[in-house]
């Protein structure tokens, strides 16, 4: 007998919470590396983090966020470039994307803790209320 995956093990695909447009966001792409105090703070703010998204499903607007942040252990910045993500169909604000790590071309990435010289990775913060599970992923749960 084949074991059915539990509700927590299934991969959930999300759509826009306003119009139902499929955003191709999957729970397997969620950033769970910081589960702990930082993760709980983000959930309380109503945001979840993804490592990858299908950028063709969003209208993207480049902007600068004006607030201090640490680039590396010894370097900080004031204006952080980020990308606002809007639903391509209805224009609802879904979240934003940003570079996690050094954003200046001349900065030394060895202070970032990795020591491997790997360029900064892109992360996406998405509002929980802006999402809804797609119909094909929530159907088996209701039966």
C-alpha angles and dihedrals in degrees: 000000000000116000115235115226114251122245090260093052097051121101109241122205117208133214133192110289092219106045105009094241108161108249095184091229110150130194089233088068094054116121105241097159092104099047104152132061095341092048092050091050090053092049090050088053088052096248132121125190128232128191095206137019136177097255092194089070094062139064104230126209120187115222142160119240112211108218135102117263137164117255094181135347091279102027131065135178137207105205113052117194113223139163121237112220118213128179107262092220106043103013096237116158107254102171142282141272129220142169111262105213136013113004098176115089093221098049122114109243092197090083092059092083099249096084090195098102091237112159120248116281125229118245131186127211113202129190111245091216091055091064137071128179112260117252095247092055099046097043098085091049092062097051 
